[in-house]
Amino acid sequence: MIVSRKRVLELLNQATDDDKPSRLVDRFLSFLIVTNVIAVSLESVEAIGIAYAQAFLIFEYFSVVIFAIEYLARIWASAEPSSGPAQTETGRRLAYIFSFNGLVDLIAILPSILALVAGNVDLRWVRVVRLLRILKISNYSSALEDLASAIYEERRSFLAALYLFCIALFIASALMYVVERHAQPDQFSSIPEAMWWALITLTTVGYGDVSPITPLGKAVGALTALMGVCTVALLTGIIANAFASQVSRKKDILMAEVSHALQDGIISDDEYKKIEHLRRELNLPEEHVSAIVEIMYKDR
C-alpha cells in the first residue's frame, strides 16, 4: 500500500482527535525525544556513562535512524501543496528545510552522524547539541512560535524596555566602577568587569559572589536593585500582556468563525471540521469551542 504525501504529513504533524494512527506517531516521537534528553543527561554522569556506554550507544543509533527517517519523510511530504504557500515542490521542500522546525530536525541527527564519521569529535560538544532535540517538541506544540509572535507584535514596547534596561546596566556599571575600584580592584577593575555585578543585581538574581563594601557602593547597589525591579518587571509585563492579547485574539477569531457557521442556526459537519481545523491551528483547547458554541446557541 502506497502512502500519499498528504497522509505522511498528517501522521507526522500534530494529530487530530479522530486520527488514532497520527496520535500514536506523535506520542511515540514525543516519548523518543524526551527519553533522548534524559539519556543525554544521564550519560554526562561519568559513572553511569561508563557503566551503560553500550546501551547508550545502541539507543543513540536507534534514535538517529528514527529521526533521520522522520526528517527525510518530512522533506518528501512537504512537497504537498497543502504544506506551504510556495508554488513549486522544490520551493515547499526548501521552505521546510530552512524553517525553524526543519533546522531543528536536522540538528537532531547531524551531530551524531558527524561523531560517527569523525572519531576525534569532542563528545561533550556532541552531547550538548543533542540536548537541542527537546526543541523537536515544537512540531507538536506552538509554544515557541507563540512566544516569538508575542514578542514580535510588541516589539516596539519590548525594545523600548530593553533599551531602558541597557541604560540602567551601563549607568550602574559605571557608578560601581567609580566608587568601588579602589576598595575592590580585582572585582571592579573596569566598567566591563562591573557589568557582571550590575547584570546580576538588575535581574534580581543576586549570586553574592561580588558585592559592594563601601558606603557609596552600597547606595549604588540599592539604587541598582530598585532599577532592576522596575525594568525587569516592565519586560515581564510586556511579554505577559502580549501573550494575553494573543490568546484573546485567537478566541475572537474562533468566535467569528462559530458565529458565521451559526447563521443558519445549525453547524454542519463541514463547518464543524472547519472550526476544528481552526481550533488546532490556533492551539486552543476543545473546551473553548464547546463553551463558545453553547453561549452563541443561547444568545440566538
C-alpha positions as CSV (number, residue, x, y, z in Angstrom):
1,M,0.0,0.0,0.0
2,I,1.4,3.4,-1.1
3,V,1.1,6.1,1.5
4,S,0.4,9.6,0.0
5,R,2.4,12.7,0.9
6,K,-0.7,14.2,2.4
7,R,-1.1,11.2,4.7
8,V,2.6,11.3,5.7
9,L,2.1,15.0,6.7
10,E,-1.0,14.1,8.7
11,L,0.9,11.3,10.5
12,L,4.0,13.5,11.3
13,N,2.2,16.7,12.2
14,Q,0.0,17.3,15.3
15,A,-2.8,14.7,15.2
16,T,-6.5,15.5,15.1
17,D,-8.7,14.0,17.7
18,D,-10.1,11.3,15.4
19,D,-6.8,10.2,13.8
20,K,-5.5,7.4,16.1
21,P,-2.5,6.4,13.9
22,S,-1.3,10.0,13.9
23,R,-1.8,10.3,17.6
24,L,0.3,7.1,18.1
25,V,3.1,8.6,15.9
26,D,3.0,11.8,17.9
27,R,3.2,10.1,21.2
28,F,6.0,7.7,20.0
29,L,8.1,10.6,18.7
30,S,7.5,12.8,21.7
31,F,8.4,9.9,24.0
32,L,11.6,9.3,22.0
33,I,12.5,13.0,22.2
34,V,12.0,13.1,26.0
35,T,13.9,9.8,26.6
36,N,16.8,11.1,24.4
37,V,17.1,14.2,26.6
38,I,17.1,12.0,29.7
39,A,19.6,9.7,28.2
40,V,22.0,12.5,27.2
41,S,21.7,14.0,30.7
42,L,22.4,10.6,32.4
43,E,25.3,9.9,30.0
44,S,27.1,13.0,31.2
45,V,27.3,11.4,34.7
46,E,30.7,9.7,34.4
47,A,29.8,6.6,36.5
48,I,26.5,6.0,34.6
49,G,28.1,6.8,31.2
50,I,30.8,4.3,31.6
51,A,28.6,1.5,33.1
52,Y,26.0,1.8,30.4
53,A,28.1,3.0,27.5
54,Q,27.0,0.2,25.2
55,A,23.3,0.7,26.0
56,F,23.5,4.4,25.4
57,L,25.3,3.8,22.1
58,I,22.6,1.4,20.8
59,F,19.8,3.8,21.9
60,E,21.6,6.6,20.1
61,Y,21.9,4.6,16.9
62,F,18.2,3.7,17.1
63,S,17.2,7.3,17.8
64,V,19.3,8.7,14.9
65,V,17.8,6.2,12.5
66,I,14.2,7.1,13.6
67,F,14.9,10.8,13.5
68,A,16.6,10.5,10.1
69,I,13.6,8.6,8.6
70,E,11.3,11.3,10.1
71,Y,13.4,14.1,8.6
72,L,13.6,12.6,5.1
73,A,9.8,11.8,5.2
74,R,9.1,15.4,6.1
75,I,11.2,16.6,3.2
76,W,9.4,14.3,0.8
77,A,5.9,15.1,2.2
78,S,6.5,18.8,2.4
79,A,6.1,19.0,-1.4
80,E,2.4,18.5,-0.9
81,P,0.6,21.8,-1.9
82,S,-1.2,22.0,1.5
83,S,2.2,22.2,3.3
84,G,3.1,25.7,2.3
85,P,2.4,28.7,0.1
86,A,5.3,28.1,-2.3
87,Q,4.3,27.4,-5.9
88,T,6.7,24.5,-6.7
89,E,7.5,21.3,-4.9
90,T,11.2,22.3,-4.6
91,G,10.2,25.6,-3.1
92,R,8.0,23.9,-0.5
93,R,10.7,21.5,0.4
94,L,13.3,24.2,0.7
95,A,10.8,26.2,2.8
96,Y,10.6,23.3,5.3
97,I,14.4,22.6,5.2
98,F,15.2,26.2,6.2
99,S,12.3,26.7,8.6
100,F,12.8,26.6,12.3
101,N,11.4,23.1,12.7
102,G,13.4,21.9,9.7
103,L,16.7,23.1,11.1
104,V,15.9,21.6,14.5
105,D,15.1,18.2,12.8
106,L,18.5,18.4,11.0
107,I,20.3,19.3,14.2
108,A,18.7,16.3,15.9
109,I,20.6,13.9,13.7
110,L,23.7,15.8,12.4
111,P,25.9,15.8,15.5
112,S,25.6,12.1,16.0
113,I,26.4,11.4,12.3
114,L,29.4,13.7,12.5
115,A,30.6,11.9,15.6
116,L,30.3,8.5,13.8
117,V,32.2,9.8,10.8
118,A,34.9,11.7,12.7
119,G,36.0,9.7,15.7
120,N,38.0,12.6,17.2
121,V,35.0,14.9,17.7
122,D,34.6,16.2,21.3
123,L,31.8,14.1,22.7
124,R,30.9,16.7,25.3
125,W,30.1,19.1,22.5
126,V,28.0,16.5,20.7
127,R,26.1,15.7,23.9
128,V,25.2,19.4,24.4
129,V,24.0,19.8,20.8
130,R,22.0,16.5,21.2
131,L,20.1,18.2,24.0
132,L,18.6,20.5,21.4
133,R,16.4,17.6,20.4
134,I,14.0,18.8,23.0
135,L,13.1,21.6,20.5
136,K,11.6,18.9,18.3
137,I,8.6,19.1,20.6
138,S,7.8,22.3,18.6
139,N,6.4,20.0,15.9
140,Y,3.6,19.3,18.3
141,S,3.4,22.5,20.3
142,S,3.2,26.1,19.2
143,A,4.7,27.4,22.5
144,L,7.9,28.8,20.9
145,E,6.0,30.2,18.0
146,D,3.6,31.9,20.3
147,L,6.5,33.4,22.3
148,A,8.2,34.7,19.2
149,S,4.9,36.1,17.8
150,A,4.1,37.8,21.1
151,I,7.5,39.5,21.3
152,Y,7.3,40.5,17.6
153,E,3.9,42.0,18.0
154,E,5.0,44.0,21.0
155,R,8.5,44.6,19.6
156,R,8.4,48.4,19.9
157,S,7.4,48.3,23.6
158,F,9.8,45.3,24.2
159,L,12.8,47.1,22.5
160,A,11.9,50.3,24.5
161,A,12.0,48.4,27.8
162,L,15.2,46.6,26.7
163,Y,16.7,50.0,25.9
164,L,15.9,51.2,29.4
165,F,17.4,48.0,30.9
166,C,20.7,48.6,28.9
167,I,20.8,52.2,30.1
168,A,20.4,51.0,33.7
169,L,23.1,48.4,33.1
170,F,25.7,50.9,31.9
171,I,24.9,53.5,34.5
172,A,25.1,51.0,37.3
173,S,28.4,49.5,36.0
174,A,30.0,52.9,35.6
175,L,28.9,54.2,39.0
176,M,30.1,51.0,40.7
177,Y,33.4,51.2,38.9
178,V,33.9,54.7,40.1
179,V,33.0,54.1,43.8
180,E,34.4,50.6,44.3
181,R,37.5,50.3,42.0
182,H,39.9,51.3,44.8
183,A,38.3,49.1,47.5
184,Q,38.0,46.1,45.3
185,P,40.4,46.4,42.3
186,D,40.1,42.7,41.4
187,Q,36.3,42.8,41.2
188,F,35.7,46.3,39.7
189,S,38.9,46.9,37.7
190,S,36.9,48.2,34.8
191,I,33.4,49.0,33.6
192,P,33.1,45.7,31.7
193,E,34.2,43.9,34.8
194,A,31.5,45.7,36.8
195,M,28.8,44.8,34.3
196,W,28.7,41.2,35.7
197,W,27.6,42.6,39.1
198,A,25.2,45.1,37.5
199,L,23.5,42.4,35.4
200,I,23.1,40.0,38.3
201,T,21.7,42.8,40.5
202,L,19.4,44.3,37.9
203,T,17.9,40.9,37.2
204,T,17.4,40.4,40.9
205,V,19.4,37.1,40.8
206,G,22.0,38.2,43.3
207,Y,24.6,35.4,43.4
208,G,26.5,37.2,46.1
209,D,29.9,36.4,44.5
210,V,30.5,40.2,44.1
211,S,29.1,42.8,46.4
212,P,29.9,46.5,47.3
213,I,31.7,47.1,50.6
214,T,31.9,50.9,50.7
215,P,29.0,53.1,51.8
216,L,28.7,54.7,48.4
217,G,28.9,51.3,46.8
218,K,26.1,50.0,48.9
219,A,24.0,53.1,48.0
220,V,24.6,52.4,44.3
221,G,23.8,48.8,44.9
222,A,20.4,49.7,46.4
223,L,19.6,52.1,43.6
224,T,20.6,49.4,41.0
225,A,18.3,46.9,42.7
226,L,15.4,49.3,42.6
227,M,16.1,50.0,38.9
228,G,16.2,46.3,38.3
229,V,12.8,45.7,39.8
230,C,11.3,48.3,37.5
231,T,13.0,47.4,34.3
232,V,12.6,43.6,34.6
233,A,9.0,43.9,35.7
234,L,8.4,46.1,32.7
235,L,9.9,43.5,30.3
236,T,7.9,40.7,32.0
237,G,4.7,42.7,31.9
238,I,5.1,43.4,28.2
239,I,5.5,39.7,27.3
240,A,2.7,38.6,29.6
241,N,0.4,41.3,28.1
242,A,1.4,40.2,24.6
243,F,0.5,36.6,25.4
244,A,-2.8,37.6,26.9
245,S,-3.7,39.7,23.8
246,Q,-2.7,36.8,21.6
247,V,-5.0,34.4,23.4
248,S,-7.8,36.9,23.3
249,R,-7.3,37.5,19.6
250,K,-7.4,33.7,18.9
251,K,-10.7,33.4,20.8
252,D,-12.1,36.3,18.8
253,I,-11.2,34.6,15.5
254,L,-12.7,31.4,16.7
255,M,-15.9,33.2,17.8
256,A,-16.2,34.9,14.5
257,E,-16.0,31.5,12.7
258,V,-18.6,29.9,15.0
259,S,-20.9,32.9,14.6
260,H,-20.6,32.6,10.8
261,A,-21.4,28.9,11.0
262,L,-24.4,29.5,13.1
263,Q,-26.0,32.0,10.7
264,D,-28.4,29.3,9.6
265,G,-28.9,28.0,13.2
266,I,-27.1,24.7,12.6
267,I,-23.4,23.8,12.4
268,S,-23.0,21.2,9.6
269,D,-20.3,18.6,9.5
270,D,-18.2,20.6,7.1
271,E,-18.5,23.7,9.2
272,Y,-17.6,21.7,12.3
273,K,-14.5,20.3,10.6
274,K,-13.5,23.8,9.5
275,I,-14.0,25.1,13.1
276,E,-12.0,22.2,14.5
277,H,-9.2,22.8,12.0
278,L,-9.1,26.4,13.0
279,R,-9.0,25.4,16.7
280,R,-6.0,23.2,16.1
281,E,-4.2,26.0,14.2
282,L,-4.9,28.4,17.0
283,N,-3.8,25.8,19.6
284,L,-6.9,26.3,21.7
285,P,-8.5,23.6,23.9
286,E,-11.7,21.9,22.9
287,E,-13.5,23.3,25.9
288,H,-13.2,26.8,24.3
289,V,-15.1,25.7,21.2
290,S,-17.8,23.9,23.3
291,A,-18.2,26.9,25.5
292,I,-18.4,29.4,22.6
293,V,-20.9,27.3,20.7
294,E,-23.1,26.8,23.8
295,I,-23.1,30.6,24.6
296,M,-23.9,31.5,21.0
297,Y,-26.7,29.0,20.8
298,K,-28.3,30.5,24.0
299,D,-27.9,34.0,22.5
300,R,-29.9,33.1,19.4
